Amino acid sequence: AVDVLIADVDDDEFIVGNDLLTTLGINVDQPLEQLARRGDDETSGDSIDLEADDLPFHPGQPESSDDDIFVAVERLISRAVENGFPVDRVEQLRTIVHAYDVWRLELRADPPANVPPLEVRLRDGARPAKCKPRKYPPHIRTFLREFNARIVSLGMVYENPYSRWASPVLPVKKSADLMDLRQTTDYRVTNAETEGFWQLTLAEMCQEFLSYMTDEKIFTPRRVPQCCSDAAIFFQKTMETCFASLLYEHLLIWIDDLLLYADDIDTYLDKLAEFFSLLNQFGLKLSAKKCSLYQSEVKWCGRLINHQGVRHDPERIDTLRAMPYPKTADK
């Protein structure tokens, strides 16, 4: 038996999850877009990762302390040394990465980033759209209740039972763990009426448009939610503006994945200090669980990058070659 979520909408599309794909005989352990595997130590990332839409949420666990964050950053420094960072420059690196309050292990009640808000514009004649409450399994209802109570307490959304707009939430699994979920929202109806991440502010005049409904309540976001029209493009352009002084000379950006690079250690430390200064200036935060401070080679956006240049990830190529040939015309 396969659990499914029935969405009462007029649409010819449906979403297939990993469990059903496995039942159909499709290998979900090595999809082309998820070949980069991390070990049990979550600080084994290969780039700099902004704390954007992927919000660690563990019900019942206390918020991490400043000491926890310090230990996590020290672990990043140790990993940098293991990757070849000069031992005689470690104290300089330590001074730079601890200079500002920019590290996080999970979502906190931080103020929004110091950047212009996203403005969502409606088409002429657009009418409010309000979905019906959807039914969810008990464990998902529990997750939605606890997750939204958390972000309400952080001031990122607020209960709005009188909202004229409401789109249904769409919880998705992040791993095999039953409660390891991410809350997204099915904004297809709302996006059709528009022209056109949690750290970024959503303009007050358009917050109601992006309200969402769980099985119990309607919530209106104050920050940019995942899946709304132009959110990813807005985040990309905002990050490019914030880090314009480094962009393409010492920094590459793909949404919330940032890659800082330099030809030598002196230049790297200088640009790293500038990068952290810009983070502090714009009120942006980094995930201490997903960053790496120093590597001679990185796997980034499906490619391997080192001092010799850029090449495709061999694992991705091998996986592509291993895909079976279609046996029927509809495949």
Phi and psi restraints in degrees (value plus and minus 20) as a CYANA .aco file:
   2 VAL   PHI    -143.3  -103.3
   2 VAL   PSI     106.4   146.4
   3 ASP   PHI     -94.0   -54.0
   3 ASP   PSI     115.1   155.1
   4 VAL   PHI    -151.9  -111.9
   4 VAL   PSI     134.6   174.6
   5 LEU   PHI    -126.6   -86.6
   5 LEU   PSI      98.6   138.6
   6 ILE   PHI    -108.2   -68.2
   6 ILE   PSI      98.3   138.3
   7 ALA   PHI    -122.4   -82.4
   7 ALA   PSI     101.5   141.5
   8 ASP   PHI    -103.2   -63.2
   8 ASP   PSI      54.4    94.4
   9 VAL   PHI    -156.1  -116.1
   9 VAL   PSI     136.1   176.1
  10 ASP   PHI    -107.9   -67.9
  10 ASP   PSI      72.9   112.9
  11 ASP   PHI    -175.5  -135.5
  11 ASP   PSI     130.0   170.0
  12 ASP   PHI    -123.7   -83.7
  12 ASP   PSI      -2.7    37.3
  13 GLU   PHI    -131.1   -91.1
  13 GLU   PSI     132.6   172.6
  14 PHE   PHI    -166.7  -126.7
  14 PHE   PSI     137.6   177.6
  15 ILE   PHI    -124.5   -84.5
  15 ILE   PSI     108.9   148.9
  16 VAL   PHI    -124.2   -84.2
  16 VAL   PSI     107.9   147.9
  17 GLY   PHI    -111.7   -71.7
  17 GLY   PSI     153.4   193.4
  18 ASN   PHI     -81.4   -41.4
  18 ASN   PSI     -58.3   -18.3
  19 ASP   PHI     -81.3   -41.3
  19 ASP   PSI     -64.2   -24.2
  20 LEU   PHI     -89.0   -49.0
  20 LEU   PSI     -58.4   -18.4
  21 LEU   PHI     -80.2   -40.2
  21 LEU   PSI     -61.7   -21.7
  22 THR   PHI     -82.8   -42.8
  22 THR   PSI     -61.5   -21.5
  23 THR   PHI     -79.9   -39.9
  23 THR   PSI     -54.2   -14.2
  24 LEU   PHI    -102.0   -62.0
  24 LEU   PSI     -21.0    19.0
  25 GLY   PHI      67.2   107.2
  25 GLY   PSI      -3.4    36.6
  26 ILE   PHI    -114.8   -74.8
  26 ILE   PSI     108.3   148.3
  27 ASN   PHI     -93.5   -53.5
  27 ASN   PSI      95.7   135.7
  28 VAL   PHI    -123.9   -83.9
  28 VAL   PSI     -15.5    24.5
  29 ASP   PHI    -101.6   -61.6
  29 ASP   PSI     -45.0    -5.0
  30 GLN   PHI    -155.1  -115.1
  30 GLN   PSI      37.9    77.9
  31 PRO   PHI     -88.2   -48.2
  31 PRO   PSI     135.9   175.9
  32 LEU   PHI     -78.3   -38.3
  32 LEU   PSI     -53.0   -13.0
  33 GLU   PHI    -110.0   -70.0
  33 GLU   PSI     -18.9    21.1
  34 GLN   PHI    -154.8  -114.8
  34 GLN   PSI      23.3    63.3
  35 LEU   PHI    -101.8   -61.8
  35 LEU   PSI     -41.0    -1.0
  36 ALA   PHI     -95.1   -55.1
  36 ALA   PSI      86.9   126.9
  37 ARG   PHI    -119.4   -79.4
  37 ARG   PSI     119.0   159.0
  38 ARG   PHI    -131.6   -91.6
  38 ARG   PSI     130.8   170.8
  39 GLY   PHI    -100.2   -60.2
  39 GLY   PSI    -185.9  -145.9
  40 ASP   PHI     -86.9   -46.9
  40 ASP   PSI     -48.6    -8.6
  41 ASP   PHI     -99.7   -59.7
  41 ASP   PSI      91.0   131.0
  42 GLU   PHI     -92.8   -52.8
  42 GLU   PSI     -25.3    14.7
  43 THR   PHI    -110.1   -70.1
  43 THR   PSI       0.9    40.9
  44 SER   PHI    -112.8   -72.8
  44 SER   PSI       4.6    44.6
  45 GLY   PHI     -84.8   -44.8
  45 GLY   PSI     143.2   183.2
  46 ASP   PHI    -135.3   -95.3
  46 ASP   PSI      -5.8    34.2
  47 SER   PHI    -175.5  -135.5
  47 SER   PSI    -189.5  -149.5
  48 ILE   PHI    -120.0   -80.0
  48 ILE   PSI     106.6   146.6
  49 ASP   PHI    -137.6   -97.6
  49 ASP   PSI      96.9   136.9
  50 LEU   PHI     -91.4   -51.4
  50 LEU   PSI     123.2   163.2
  51 GLU   PHI     -95.3   -55.3
  51 GLU   PSI      73.5   113.5
  52 ALA   PHI    -130.7   -90.7
  52 ALA   PSI    -115.2   -75.2
  53 ASP   PHI    -120.1   -80.1
  53 ASP   PSI     -36.4     3.6
  54 ASP   PHI    -110.1   -70.1
  54 ASP   PSI      74.6   114.6
  55 LEU   PHI    -117.3   -77.3
  55 LEU   PSI      89.8   129.8
  56 PRO   PHI     -78.3   -38.3
  56 PRO   PSI     107.4   147.4
  57 PHE   PHI    -160.7  -120.7
  57 PHE   PSI      95.6   135.6
  58 HIS   PHI    -148.9  -108.9
  58 HIS   PSI      76.9   116.9
  59 PRO   PHI     -73.7   -33.7
  59 PRO   PSI     115.9   155.9
  60 GLY   PHI      68.1   108.1
  60 GLY   PSI     -35.1     4.9
  61 GLN   PHI    -108.6   -68.6
  61 GLN   PSI     118.1   158.1
  62 PRO   PHI     -89.5   -49.5
  62 PRO   PSI     135.7   175.7
  63 GLU   PHI     -84.8   -44.8
  63 GLU   PSI     121.4   161.4
  64 SER   PHI     -84.2   -44.2
  64 SER   PSI     126.9   166.9
  65 SER   PHI    -109.6   -69.6
  65 SER   PSI     150.7   190.7
  66 ASP   PHI     -82.0   -42.0
  66 ASP   PSI     -52.6   -12.6
  67 ASP   PHI     -85.3   -45.3
  67 ASP   PSI     -58.9   -18.9
  68 ASP   PHI     -81.5   -41.5
  68 ASP   PSI     -62.7   -22.7
  69 ILE   PHI     -85.0   -45.0
  69 ILE   PSI     -62.4   -22.4
  70 PHE   PHI     -79.0   -39.0
  70 PHE   PSI     -65.1   -25.1
  71 VAL   PHI     -82.4   -42.4
  71 VAL   PSI     -61.4   -21.4
  72 ALA   PHI     -83.5   -43.5
  72 ALA   PSI     -60.2   -20.2
  73 VAL   PHI     -89.8   -49.8
  73 VAL   PSI     -58.1   -18.1
  74 GLU   PHI     -81.6   -41.6
  74 GLU   PSI     -54.0   -14.0
  75 ARG   PHI     -85.3   -45.3
  75 ARG   PSI     -57.6   -17.6
  76 LEU   PHI     -83.9   -43.9
  76 LEU   PSI     -59.2   -19.2
  77 ILE   PHI     -84.6   -44.6
  77 ILE   PSI     -63.4   -23.4
  78 SER   PHI     -81.4   -41.4
  78 SER   PSI     -60.7   -20.7
  79 ARG   PHI     -85.3   -45.3
  79 ARG   PSI     -55.9   -15.9
  80 ALA   PHI     -80.7   -40.7
  80 ALA   PSI     -62.7   -22.7
  81 VAL   PHI     -83.4   -43.4
  81 VAL   PSI     -62.1   -22.1
  82 GLU   PHI     -80.6   -40.6
  82 GLU   PSI     -50.6   -10.6
  83 ASN   PHI    -106.3   -66.3
  83 ASN   PSI     -15.8    24.2
  84 GLY   PHI      88.7   128.7
  84 GLY   PSI     -14.0    26.0
  85 PHE   PHI     -85.8   -45.8
  85 PHE   PSI     115.1   155.1
  86 PRO   PHI     -78.8   -38.8
  86 PRO   PSI     108.3   148.3
  87 VAL   PHI     -82.3   -42.3
  87 VAL   PSI     -54.6   -14.6
  88 ASP   PHI     -93.8   -53.8
  88 ASP   PSI     -24.6    15.4
  89 ARG   PHI    -131.8   -91.8
  89 ARG   PSI     -13.7    26.3
  90 VAL   PHI     -82.6   -42.6
  90 VAL   PSI     -62.0   -22.0
  91 GLU   PHI     -83.5   -43.5
  91 GLU   PSI     -55.0   -15.0
  92 GLN   PHI     -86.2   -46.2
  92 GLN   PSI     -61.7   -21.7
  93 LEU   PHI     -82.7   -42.7
  93 LEU   PSI     -64.2   -24.2
  94 ARG   PHI     -80.4   -40.4
  94 ARG   PSI     -62.0   -22.0
  95 THR   PHI     -81.2   -41.2
  95 THR   PSI     -61.1   -21.1
  96 ILE   PHI     -87.3   -47.3
  96 ILE   PSI     -68.5   -28.5
  97 VAL   PHI     -96.4   -56.4
  97 VAL   PSI     -37.4     2.6
  98 HIS   PHI    -121.8   -81.8
  98 HIS   PSI     -12.5    27.5
  99 ALA   PHI     -91.0   -51.0
  99 ALA   PSI     -50.8   -10.8
 100 TYR   PHI    -150.7  -110.7
 100 TYR   PSI     139.2   179.2
 101 ASP   PHI    -105.4   -65.4
 101 ASP   PSI      56.1    96.1
 102 VAL   PHI    -140.5  -100.5
 102 VAL   PSI     -24.0    16.0
 103 TRP   PHI    -116.8   -76.8
 103 TRP   PSI     122.8   162.8
 104 ARG   PHI    -160.4  -120.4
 104 ARG   PSI     131.0   171.0
 105 LEU   PHI    -125.0   -85.0
 105 LEU   PSI     -43.1    -3.1
 106 GLU   PHI    -176.2  -136.2
 106 GLU   PSI     157.4   197.4
 107 LEU   PHI     -84.5   -44.5
 107 LEU   PSI     114.4   154.4
 108 ARG   PHI    -147.8  -107.8
 108 ARG   PSI     153.7   193.7
 109 ALA   PHI    -103.1   -63.1
 109 ALA   PSI      36.4    76.4
 110 ASP   PHI    -103.0   -63.0
 110 ASP   PSI     130.4   170.4
 111 PRO   PHI     -86.2   -46.2
 111 PRO   PSI     138.6   178.6
 112 PRO   PHI     -85.1   -45.1
 112 PRO   PSI     141.4   181.4
 113 ALA   PHI     -80.9   -40.9
 113 ALA   PSI     130.0   170.0
 114 ASN   PHI    -103.6   -63.6
 114 ASN   PSI      47.6    87.6
 115 VAL   PHI    -159.4  -119.4
 115 VAL   PSI     140.2   180.2
 116 PRO   PHI     -80.4   -40.4
 116 PRO   PSI     126.6   166.6
 117 PRO   PHI     -96.7   -56.7
 117 PRO   PSI     139.2   179.2
 118 LEU   PHI     -96.6   -56.6
 118 LEU   PSI     112.2   152.2
 119 GLU   PHI    -132.8   -92.8
 119 GLU   PSI     101.7   141.7
 120 VAL   PHI    -118.7   -78.7
 120 VAL   PSI     104.6   144.6
 121 ARG   PHI    -125.3   -85.3
 121 ARG   PSI     116.5   156.5
 122 LEU   PHI    -109.7   -69.7
 122 LEU   PSI     130.6   170.6
 123 ARG   PHI     -89.6   -49.6
 123 ARG   PSI     135.9   175.9
 124 ASP   PHI     -80.6   -40.6
 124 ASP   PSI     111.8   151.8
 125 GLY   PHI      61.7   101.7
 125 GLY   PSI     -12.5    27.5
 126 ALA   PHI     -83.6   -43.6
 126 ALA   PSI     119.5   159.5
 127 ARG   PHI    -133.7   -93.7
 127 ARG   PSI     124.9   164.9
 128 PRO   PHI     -77.4   -37.4
 128 PRO   PSI     121.8   161.8
 129 ALA   PHI    -144.1  -104.1
 129 ALA   PSI     108.9   148.9
 130 LYS   PHI    -150.3  -110.3
 130 LYS   PSI      99.9   139.9
 131 CYS   PHI     -96.7   -56.7
 131 CYS   PSI     150.0   190.0
 132 LYS   PHI    -109.9   -69.9
 132 LYS   PSI     132.1   172.1
 133 PRO   PHI     -81.0   -41.0
 133 PRO   PSI     116.7   156.7
 134 ARG   PHI    -116.4   -76.4
 134 ARG   PSI     137.3   177.3
 135 LYS   PHI    -118.2   -78.2
 135 LYS   PSI     115.7   155.7
 136 TYR   PHI    -148.4  -108.4
 136 TYR   PSI     134.0   174.0
 137 PRO   PHI     -81.3   -41.3
 137 PRO   PSI     139.0   179.0
 138 PRO   PHI     -74.3   -34.3
 138 PRO   PSI     -63.1   -23.1
 139 HIS   PHI     -87.5   -47.5
 139 HIS   PSI     -51.5   -11.5
 140 ILE   PHI     -93.6   -53.6
 140 ILE   PSI     -58.0   -18.0
 141 ARG   PHI     -80.6   -40.6
 141 ARG   PSI     -60.8   -20.8
 142 THR   PHI     -82.8   -42.8
 142 THR   PSI     -65.5   -25.5
 143 PHE   PHI     -79.7   -39.7
 143 PHE   PSI     -67.3   -27.3
 144 LEU   PHI     -81.6   -41.6
 144 LEU   PSI     -61.4   -21.4
 145 ARG   PHI     -83.6   -43.6
 145 ARG   PSI     -67.4   -27.4
 146 GLU   PHI     -93.5   -53.5
 146 GLU   PSI     -59.6   -19.6
 147 PHE   PHI     -84.6   -44.6
 147 PHE   PSI     -66.3   -26.3
 148 ASN   PHI     -92.0   -52.0
 148 ASN   PSI     -51.4   -11.4
 149 ALA   PHI     -81.9   -41.9
 149 ALA   PSI     -57.3   -17.3
 150 ARG   PHI     -86.1   -46.1
 150 ARG   PSI     -69.3   -29.3
 151 ILE   PHI     -95.2   -55.2
 151 ILE   PSI     -41.6    -1.6
 152 VAL   PHI     -86.5   -46.5
 152 VAL   PSI     -63.8   -23.8
 153 SER   PHI     -84.6   -44.6
 153 SER   PSI     -46.1    -6.1
 154 LEU   PHI    -107.0   -67.0
 154 LEU   PSI     -23.3    16.7
 155 GLY   PHI      59.0    99.0
 155 GLY   PSI      -4.6    35.4
 156 MET   PHI    -107.9   -67.9
 156 MET   PSI     -43.9    -3.9
 157 VAL   PHI    -160.6  -120.6
 157 VAL   PSI     147.5   187.5
 158 TYR   PHI    -162.5  -122.5
 158 TYR   PSI     131.6   171.6
 159 GLU   PHI     -87.9   -47.9
 159 GLU   PSI     115.5   155.5
 160 ASN   PHI    -163.6  -123.6
 160 ASN   PSI      55.4    95.4
 161 PRO   PHI     -84.9   -44.9
 161 PRO   PSI     -36.2     3.8
 162 TYR   PHI    -120.3   -80.3
 162 TYR   PSI     -11.0    29.0
 163 SER   PHI     -81.0   -41.0
 163 SER   PSI     116.5   156.5
 164 ARG   PHI    -102.2   -62.2
 164 ARG   PSI     -34.8     5.2
 165 TRP   PHI    -134.3   -94.3
 165 TRP   PSI     123.7   163.7
 166 ALA   PHI    -184.7  -144.7
 166 ALA   PSI     105.7   145.7
 167 SER   PHI    -129.6   -89.6
 167 SER   PSI     129.3   169.3
 168 PRO   PHI     -95.8   -55.8
 168 PRO   PSI     120.4   160.4
 169 VAL   PHI     -92.8   -52.8
 169 VAL   PSI     132.1   172.1
 170 LEU   PHI    -153.3  -113.3
 170 LEU   PSI      67.0   107.0
 171 PRO   PHI     -88.0   -48.0
 171 PRO   PSI     116.9   156.9
 172 VAL   PHI    -146.9  -106.9
 172 VAL   PSI     126.8   166.8
 173 LYS   PHI     -98.0   -58.0
 173 LYS   PSI     118.4   158.4
 174 LYS   PHI    -118.9   -78.9
 174 LYS   PSI     -41.8    -1.8
 175 SER   PHI    -177.7  -137.7
 175 SER   PSI    -193.3  -153.3
 176 ALA   PHI     -91.7   -51.7
 176 ALA   PSI     -37.3     2.7
 177 ASP   PHI     -83.0   -43.0
 177 ASP   PSI     107.5   147.5
 178 LEU   PHI     -76.9   -36.9
 178 LEU   PSI     -57.5   -17.5
 179 MET   PHI    -119.7   -79.7
 179 MET   PSI     -12.7    27.3
 180 ASP   PHI    -107.5   -67.5
 180 ASP   PSI      64.5   104.5
 181 LEU   PHI    -140.6  -100.6
 181 LEU   PSI     137.6   177.6
 182 ARG   PHI    -142.6  -102.6
 182 ARG   PSI     113.4   153.4
 183 GLN   PHI    -108.8   -68.8
 183 GLN   PSI      99.3   139.3
 184 THR   PHI    -139.0   -99.0
 184 THR   PSI     155.6   195.6
 185 THR   PHI    -151.9  -111.9
 185 THR   PSI     117.2   157.2
 186 ASP   PHI    -102.3   -62.3
 186 ASP   PSI      70.8   110.8
 187 TYR   PHI    -115.2   -75.2
 187 TYR   PSI       2.2    42.2
 188 ARG   PHI     -79.6   -39.6
 188 ARG   PSI     -61.5   -21.5
 189 VAL   PHI     -88.4   -48.4
 189 VAL   PSI     -66.1   -26.1
 190 THR   PHI     -85.0   -45.0
 190 THR   PSI     -62.1   -22.1
 191 ASN   PHI     -81.2   -41.2
 191 ASN   PSI     -52.4   -12.4
 192 ALA   PHI     -87.7   -47.7
 192 ALA   PSI     -38.3     1.7
 193 GLU   PHI    -119.3   -79.3
 193 GLU   PSI     -14.5    25.5
 194 THR   PHI    -133.0   -93.0
 194 THR   PSI     139.8   179.8
 195 GLU   PHI    -118.0   -78.0
 195 GLU   PSI      94.7   134.7
 198 TRP   PHI     -59.5   -19.5
 198 TRP   PSI     -47.4    -7.4
 199 GLN   PHI     -95.3   -55.3
 199 GLN   PSI     -38.4     1.6
 200 LEU   PHI    -120.7   -80.7
 200 LEU   PSI     122.9   162.9
 201 THR   PHI     -97.1   -57.1
 201 THR   PSI     124.5   164.5
 202 LEU   PHI    -122.8   -82.8
 202 LEU   PSI     106.8   146.8
 203 ALA   PHI     -74.2   -34.2
 203 ALA   PSI     117.4   157.4
 204 GLU   PHI     -80.0   -40.0
 204 GLU   PSI     -55.0   -15.0
 205 MET   PHI     -86.1   -46.1
 205 MET   PSI     -38.3     1.7
 206 CYS   PHI    -140.4  -100.4
 206 CYS   PSI      -8.7    31.3
 207 GLN   PHI     -83.5   -43.5
 207 GLN   PSI     -59.9   -19.9
 208 GLU   PHI     -83.5   -43.5
 208 GLU   PSI     -52.1   -12.1
 209 PHE   PHI     -77.8   -37.8
 209 PHE   PSI     -51.2   -11.2
 210 LEU   PHI    -124.4   -84.4
 210 LEU   PSI       1.5    41.5
 211 SER   PHI     -81.5   -41.5
 211 SER   PSI     131.0   171.0
 212 TYR   PHI    -154.1  -114.1
 212 TYR   PSI     136.8   176.8
 213 MET   PHI    -139.7   -99.7
 213 MET   PSI     109.4   149.4
 214 THR   PHI    -114.1   -74.1
 214 THR   PSI    -187.2  -147.2
 215 ASP   PHI     -94.3   -54.3
 215 ASP   PSI     -30.7     9.3
 216 GLU   PHI    -138.1   -98.1
 216 GLU   PSI     -59.4   -19.4
 217 LYS   PHI    -163.6  -123.6
 217 LYS   PSI     148.6   188.6
 218 ILE   PHI    -128.0   -88.0
 218 ILE   PSI     114.5   154.5
 219 PHE   PHI    -143.9  -103.9
 219 PHE   PSI     124.0   164.0
 220 THR   PHI    -135.4   -95.4
 220 THR   PSI     106.6   146.6
 221 PRO   PHI    -101.9   -61.9
 221 PRO   PSI     126.2   166.2
 222 ARG   PHI    -120.4   -80.4
 222 ARG   PSI     -35.9     4.1
 223 ARG   PHI    -133.4   -93.4
 223 ARG   PSI     144.4   184.4
 224 VAL   PHI     -89.2   -49.2
 224 VAL   PSI      97.5   137.5
 225 PRO   PHI    -105.1   -65.1
 225 PRO   PSI     140.2   180.2
 226 GLN   PHI     -92.1   -52.1
 226 GLN   PSI     124.6   164.6
 227 CYS   PHI      65.3   105.3
 227 CYS   PSI     -25.7    14.3
 228 CYS   PHI     -96.7   -56.7
 228 CYS   PSI     137.0   177.0
 229 SER   PHI     -76.7   -36.7
 229 SER   PSI     109.8   149.8
 230 ASP   PHI      51.0    91.0
 230 ASP   PSI     -13.3    26.7
 231 ALA   PHI     -81.4   -41.4
 231 ALA   PSI     -66.3   -26.3
 232 ALA   PHI     -85.6   -45.6
 232 ALA   PSI     -61.9   -21.9
 233 ILE   PHI     -84.4   -44.4
 233 ILE   PSI     -61.9   -21.9
 234 PHE   PHI     -81.7   -41.7
 234 PHE   PSI     -63.7   -23.7
 235 PHE   PHI     -83.2   -43.2
 235 PHE   PSI     -63.9   -23.9
 236 GLN   PHI     -79.8   -39.8
 236 GLN   PSI     -70.0   -30.0
 237 LYS   PHI     -84.8   -44.8
 237 LYS   PSI     -56.7   -16.7
 238 THR   PHI     -84.8   -44.8
 238 THR   PSI     -64.1   -24.1
 239 MET   PHI     -85.0   -45.0
 239 MET   PSI     -58.0   -18.0
 240 GLU   PHI     -83.7   -43.7
 240 GLU   PSI     -55.5   -15.5
 241 THR   PHI     -89.8   -49.8
 241 THR   PSI     -64.1   -24.1
 242 CYS   PHI     -81.6   -41.6
 242 CYS   PSI     -59.2   -19.2
 243 PHE   PHI    -129.9   -89.9
 243 PHE   PSI      10.4    50.4
 244 ALA   PHI     -77.7   -37.7
 244 ALA   PSI     -54.0   -14.0
 245 SER   PHI     -88.9   -48.9
 245 SER   PSI     -38.8     1.2
 246 LEU   PHI    -127.8   -87.8
 246 LEU   PSI     -38.3     1.7
 247 LEU   PHI     -79.7   -39.7
 247 LEU   PSI     111.2   151.2
 248 TYR   PHI      50.5    90.5
 248 TYR   PSI     -36.9     3.1
 249 GLU   PHI    -113.6   -73.6
 249 GLU   PSI     -59.2   -19.2
 250 HIS   PHI    -161.5  -121.5
 250 HIS   PSI     -14.6    25.4
 251 LEU   PHI    -168.8  -128.8
 251 LEU   PSI     114.5   154.5
 252 LEU   PHI    -135.7   -95.7
 252 LEU   PSI     124.8   164.8
 253 ILE   PHI    -149.9  -109.9
 253 ILE   PSI     110.3   150.3
 254 TRP   PHI    -150.5  -110.5
 254 TRP   PSI      78.4   118.4
 255 ILE   PHI      36.1    76.1
 255 ILE   PSI    -125.2   -85.2
 256 ASP   PHI    -129.4   -89.4
 256 ASP   PSI      -7.1    32.9
 257 ASP   PHI    -125.0   -85.0
 257 ASP   PSI      99.1   139.1
 258 LEU   PHI    -137.1   -97.1
 258 LEU   PSI     119.1   159.1
 259 LEU   PHI    -144.3  -104.3
 259 LEU   PSI      90.3   130.3
 260 LEU   PHI    -117.0   -77.0
 260 LEU   PSI     116.7   156.7
 261 TYR   PHI    -167.1  -127.1
 261 TYR   PSI     139.0   179.0
 262 ALA   PHI    -180.5  -140.5
 262 ALA   PSI     143.3   183.3
 263 ASP   PHI    -101.7   -61.7
 263 ASP   PSI     -42.6    -2.6
 264 ASP   PHI    -168.7  -128.7
 264 ASP   PSI     147.0   187.0
 265 ILE   PHI     -83.8   -43.8
 265 ILE   PSI     -62.4   -22.4
 266 ASP   PHI     -79.2   -39.2
 266 ASP   PSI     -67.4   -27.4
 267 THR   PHI     -85.8   -45.8
 267 THR   PSI     -60.2   -20.2
 268 TYR   PHI     -79.6   -39.6
 268 TYR   PSI     -68.1   -28.1
 269 LEU   PHI     -84.7   -44.7
 269 LEU   PSI     -57.6   -17.6
 270 ASP   PHI     -83.0   -43.0
 270 ASP   PSI     -65.4   -25.4
 271 LYS   PHI     -93.5   -53.5
 271 LYS   PSI     -51.6   -11.6
 272 LEU   PHI     -84.7   -44.7
 272 LEU   PSI     -61.3   -21.3
 273 ALA   PHI     -83.0   -43.0
 273 ALA   PSI     -60.4   -20.4
 274 GLU   PHI     -85.1   -45.1
 274 GLU   PSI     -60.0   -20.0
 275 PHE   PHI     -81.1   -41.1
 275 PHE   PSI     -66.5   -26.5
 276 PHE   PHI     -86.8   -46.8
 276 PHE   PSI     -53.8   -13.8
 277 SER   PHI     -83.5   -43.5
 277 SER   PSI     -59.9   -19.9
 278 LEU   PHI     -88.9   -48.9
 278 LEU   PSI     -58.6   -18.6
 279 LEU   PHI     -75.9   -35.9
 279 LEU   PSI     -67.6   -27.6
 280 ASN   PHI     -85.6   -45.6
 280 ASN   PSI     -60.3   -20.3
 281 GLN   PHI     -81.1   -41.1
 281 GLN   PSI     -60.9   -20.9
 282 PHE   PHI    -116.9   -76.9
 282 PHE   PSI     -16.4    23.6
 283 GLY   PHI      48.4    88.4
 283 GLY   PSI      12.0    52.0
 284 LEU   PHI    -113.5   -73.5
 284 LEU   PSI     133.1   173.1
 285 LYS   PHI    -141.3  -101.3
 285 LYS   PSI     131.8   171.8
 286 LEU   PHI    -131.5   -91.5
 286 LEU   PSI     127.2   167.2
 287 SER   PHI    -105.4   -65.4
 287 SER   PSI      95.1   135.1
 288 ALA   PHI     -89.9   -49.9
 288 ALA   PSI     -32.8     7.2
 289 LYS   PHI    -107.0   -67.0
 289 LYS   PSI     -32.8     7.2
 290 LYS   PHI    -146.7  -106.7
 290 LYS   PSI      -5.3    34.7
 291 CYS   PHI    -131.6   -91.6
 291 CYS   PSI     137.5   177.5
 292 SER   PHI    -152.1  -112.1
 292 SER   PSI     115.3   155.3
 293 LEU   PHI    -111.0   -71.0
 293 LEU   PSI     -39.5     0.5
 294 TYR   PHI    -181.4  -141.4
 294 TYR   PSI     107.8   147.8
 295 GLN   PHI    -170.7  -130.7
 295 GLN   PSI     126.6   166.6
 296 SER   PHI    -105.9   -65.9
 296 SER   PSI     -37.1     2.9
 297 GLU   PHI    -165.8  -125.8
 297 GLU   PSI     118.2   158.2
 298 VAL   PHI    -149.4  -109.4
 298 VAL   PSI     131.6   171.6
 299 LYS   PHI    -122.4   -82.4
 299 LYS   PSI      91.4   131.4
 300 TRP   PHI    -160.0  -120.0
 300 TRP   PSI     104.8   144.8
 301 CYS   PHI      33.7    73.7
 301 CYS   PSI      19.9    59.9
 302 GLY   PHI      61.2   101.2
 302 GLY   PSI     -12.2    27.8
 303 ARG   PHI    -150.4  -110.4
 303 ARG   PSI     132.5   172.5
 304 LEU   PHI    -116.5   -76.5
 304 LEU   PSI     107.5   147.5
 305 ILE   PHI    -142.8  -102.8
 305 ILE   PSI     107.7   147.7
 306 ASN   PHI    -168.5  -128.5
 306 ASN   PSI    -188.4  -148.4
 307 HIS   PHI     -86.6   -46.6
 307 HIS   PSI     -37.0     3.0
 308 GLN   PHI    -106.1   -66.1
 308 GLN   PSI     -35.9     4.1
 309 GLY   PHI     115.8   155.8
 309 GLY   PSI    -171.7  -131.7
 310 VAL   PHI    -143.3  -103.3
 310 VAL   PSI     114.8   154.8
 311 ARG   PHI    -163.0  -123.0
 311 ARG   PSI     139.2   179.2
 312 HIS   PHI     -89.0   -49.0
 312 HIS   PSI     128.2   168.2
 313 ASP   PHI     -88.2   -48.2
 313 ASP   PSI      98.1   138.1
 314 PRO   PHI     -77.4   -37.4
 314 PRO   PSI     -53.7   -13.7
 315 GLU   PHI     -82.7   -42.7
 315 GLU   PSI     -59.2   -19.2
 316 ARG   PHI     -86.3   -46.3
 316 ARG   PSI     -60.8   -20.8
 317 ILE   PHI     -84.8   -44.8
 317 ILE   PSI     -63.3   -23.3
 318 ASP   PHI     -81.9   -41.9
 318 ASP   PSI     -60.5   -20.5
 319 THR   PHI     -84.7   -44.7
 319 THR   PSI     -60.6   -20.6
 320 LEU   PHI     -83.4   -43.4
 320 LEU   PSI     -62.2   -22.2
 321 ARG   PHI     -86.0   -46.0
 321 ARG   PSI     -50.6   -10.6
 322 ALA   PHI    -100.2   -60.2
 322 ALA   PSI     -29.5    10.5
 323 MET   PHI     -84.8   -44.8
 323 MET   PSI     113.8   153.8
 324 PRO   PHI     -88.9   -48.9
 324 PRO   PSI     127.8   167.8
 325 TYR   PHI     -89.3   -49.3
 325 TYR   PSI     125.6   165.6
 326 PRO   PHI     -84.8   -44.8
 326 PRO   PSI     122.0   162.0
 327 LYS   PHI    -124.2   -84.2
 327 LYS   PSI     -35.2     4.8
 328 THR   PHI    -151.7  -111.7
 328 THR   PSI     142.1   182.1
 329 ALA   PHI     -85.5   -45.5
 329 ALA   PSI     -50.7   -10.7
 330 ASP   PHI     -98.6   -58.6
 330 ASP   PSI     -22.7    17.3
